[in-house]
Amino acid sequence: MRKFLKLSGALVLIYALAAPSGFARNKEKFLKPAPIQVDREGGKWAEKTLKKLTLEEKVGQLFMIWARVTFMNVDGPDYLRLRNTMRKYHIGSFAVSVPVDGPFLLKNEPYEMAMLVNQLQRDSQLPLIMAADFERGVSMRLNGTPVFPHPMAFGAAGNPDYVEAFGRATAQEARALGIHWNFFPIADVNSNPLNPIINTRSFGEDPQQVGELISRYIKGAHEGGMLTTAKHFPGHGDTATDSHLGVASVNADLHRLQTVELPPFRKAIEAGVDSVMVAHVTVPAIEPDSNKVATTSEKVITELLKQQLGFKGVVITDAMDMNGLMRLYSSSGNSSAGAAVAALKAGNDVLLIPQDLDGAYKGVLAAVQRGEISQAQIDASVLKILRLKASLGLHHARLVDIDEIAHQVDRPENVALGQKIADSAVTLVRDDGQVLPLKRTSFPGTNLQRNPYTVTEETTGRVVAVIFSDDLRMDSGRSFERELRTRIPEATVFYVDPRIAAAMSQEVLAAVAKAENVIVPVYVIPTPGKTVMAGNELKNTVSLADATGNLLHRVLETAGPRTVVVAMGNPYVGADFPEVQNYVCTFSSASVSEVSAVKALFGEIPIGGHLPVTIPDIARRGAGIMHAQVVPGGTTSNAKATLP
């Protein structure tokens, strides 16, 4: 509403602000992040709160459901549906993400997340814990935030200080947006090159290195006030099945589990990790019942995790709607209820994203009422959750200050840190001495001004780039192309995915045959639930599809000595192309890794990364050919990354 006042001949315009008014807002208490701890007062609050809760409210505290970040009018049907679900089932926590469209995450903005989180906190009887998958930092879900590479890039860089600084930076930015709990670090040891779902999400294949890096991440995150999660217990690294699609199995004996899979979880527990997420995998060496995955196995959770490893924190399931779990309960009348009850009986405290919330909630409630699950067990789990909330200070305040976002999010030092880590991760695996470093034809301040309304066809074809990805509609390769064209504006660039590879082969190969140098960035990225037809079944894979793989073989046959293949993601893709003569790995498809790859190809940064995994028939873990920086000054950002 506008009001106009006549004052000394001047017309003064006064805006009456919509609710909450400035006065009302000033009365709100804002939560300020602090190191994770439960003091005496917080412990008492948790115990008193538990005593006041009804059984229905206690059961609701065990569930975590989705909150998709998008603008929602507080009186509109979308928000009311979410609010009413929260209240009806007494939800204790939310997994905050963004809408999805097939394989695409529809990223939103920082303010949208903070506003939604604040509104849910206002409308909840008890303070809520807000969790998120920020494996690569806040930029996994939101635009306008610092970009960090995939975890395996940290393994290649080999600097534990980077991981600690990353944990601190992610905590700082996430807490400014109202997110308290990160489902990271990943403690899986990726020892299986065919693993379609862990891959570059792991720090590497060496249990000792993985353990050290997750310990440092936990330290940094805790200093920034963020809860941490070690996942996916008891280890998802040596599997060849995506548990989003089917039942994966860890077929290792006890000695192997004790020496490879479990050491990083031991290190996480020693470092004070707040929660452990349990995987939907079968582990025959521990749980012989083939109808039980780790999530529903008392032997895995209660006996191994709690009793043998001594974990006292919160145990959370992986998403309960995944096929790896639900297929085992598909024959029951209420599969969500059966899975939820089994998961709690096994020793879980939090049930993440049940496929059918109503069925799971009522199933757990009924199981308690008939004595299948004891009241004492429910109370113990709820008390853990309440103490987790107290460790964050949520019993004092639950809202974040929107005005602080502009100061805390996308800080220049965090942006620089992400680029520095990506630069340090670039690893040269093979080099025939004929390609690198590439020579640029354009330098800063020259040949870069183009008329945006005129399309000029460049036909020299001295350098050809063939960018392979799963889907042309994705962002894969866009930053790489921009960086390449600032150095060689006349470069010929092709984008190829499996649907058009055969049709483009003749044109691509003709250009490759004439080129002085060929650059082949290959984007193969572990993607949950991705399906391709392999034989007669749908499965996930981290290999190039047949059509694109065949074209890459022909490119290498045509111009192998003049071609450099850049693995922008899965480093194991090189094993399918043993004829490759120049091979670079970035271990990440993030935009910072695209920038780093181009800088490395042109000698603008030193290449000093080392393989954190073994690539069959290509190179063993620890390999890496050193290249010095040959372009004085390079194009490194002027911003400085700060480390501990």
Stockholm file with secondary structure:
# STOCKHOLM 1.0

chainA/1-644         MRKFLKLSGALVLIYALAAPSGFARNKEKFLKPAPIQVDREGGKWAEKTLKKLTLEEKVGQLFMIWARVTFMNVDGPDYLRLRNTMRKYHIGSFAVSVPVDGPFLLKNEPYEMAMLVNQLQRDSQLPLIMAADFERGVSMRLNGTPVFPHPMAFGAAGNPDYVEAFGRATAQEARALGIHWNFFPIADVNSNPLNPIINTRSFGEDPQQVGELISRYIKGAHEGGMLTTAKHFPGHGDTATDSHLGVASVNADLHRLQTVELPPFRKAIEAGVDSVMVAHVTVPAIEPDSNKVATTSEKVITELLKQQLGFKGVVITDAMDMNGLMRLYSSSGNSSAGAAVAALKAGNDVLLIPQDLDGAYKGVLAAVQRGEISQAQIDASVLKILRLKASLGLHHARLVDIDEIAHQVDRPENVALGQKIADSAVTLVRDDGQVLPLKRTSFPGTNLQRNPYTVTEETTGRVVAVIFSDDLRMDSGRSFERELRTRIPEATVFYVDPRIAAAMSQEVLAAVAKAENVIVPVYVIPTPGKTVMAGNELKNTVSLADATGNLLHRVLETAGPRTVVVAMGNPYVGADFPEVQNYVCTFSSASVSEVSAVKALFGEIPIGGHLPVTIPDIARRGAGIMHAQVVPGGTTSNAKATLP
#=GR chainA/1-644 SS CEEEEEETTEEEEEECCCSSCHHHHHHSCBCCCCCCCCCHHHHHHHHHHHHHCCHHHHHHHTEEEEEECSCCCTTSHHHHHHHHHHHHHTCCEEEEECCEETTEECCBCHHHHHHHHHHHHHHCSSCCEEEECCTTCGGGTBSSSCCCCCHHHHHHHTCHHHHHHHHHHHHHHHHHTTCCEECCCBCCCCCCTTCSSSGGGSSCSCHHHHHHHHHHHHHHHHHTTCBCEEEEETCCTTCCSCTTTSCEECCCCHHHIIIIISHHHHHHHHTTCSEEEECSEECTTTCCCTTCCGGGCHIIIIIIIIIISCCCSEEEESCTTSHHHHGGGTTSSSHHHHHHHHHHHHTCSBEESCSSHHHHHHHHHHHHHTTSSCHHHHHHHHHHHHHHHHHTTTTTCCBCCGGGHHHHSSCHHHHHHHHHHHHHHCEEEECCSSSCSCCCSCCTTSSCCCCTTCCCCCCCCSEEEEEECSCTTSSTTHHHHHHHHHHCTTCEEEEECTTTHHHHHHHHHHHHHHCSEEEEEECCCCCTTCCEEETTEEECCSSCCHHHHHHHHHHHHHHGGGEEEEESSCGGGGGGCTTCSSEEECSCCSHHHHHHHHHHHTTSSCBCCCCSSCBTTTBCTTCCCCBCCCSTTTTCCSSCCCCC
#=GC SS_cons         CEEEEEETTEEEEEECCCSSCHHHHHHSCBCCCCCCCCCHHHHHHHHHHHHHCCHHHHHHHTEEEEEECSCCCTTSHHHHHHHHHHHHHTCCEEEEECCEETTEECCBCHHHHHHHHHHHHHHCSSCCEEEECCTTCGGGTBSSSCCCCCHHHHHHHTCHHHHHHHHHHHHHHHHHTTCCEECCCBCCCCCCTTCSSSGGGSSCSCHHHHHHHHHHHHHHHHHTTCBCEEEEETCCTTCCSCTTTSCEECCCCHHHIIIIISHHHHHHHHTTCSEEEECSEECTTTCCCTTCCGGGCHIIIIIIIIIISCCCSEEEESCTTSHHHHGGGTTSSSHHHHHHHHHHHHTCSBEESCSSHHHHHHHHHHHHHTTSSCHHHHHHHHHHHHHHHHHTTTTTCCBCCGGGHHHHSSCHHHHHHHHHHHHHHCEEEECCSSSCSCCCSCCTTSSCCCCTTCCCCCCCCSEEEEEECSCTTSSTTHHHHHHHHHHCTTCEEEEECTTTHHHHHHHHHHHHHHCSEEEEEECCCCCTTCCEEETTEEECCSSCCHHHHHHHHHHHHHHGGGEEEEESSCGGGGGGCTTCSSEEECSCCSHHHHHHHHHHHTTSSCBCCCCSSCBTTTBCTTCCCCBCCCSTTTTCCSSCCCCC
//
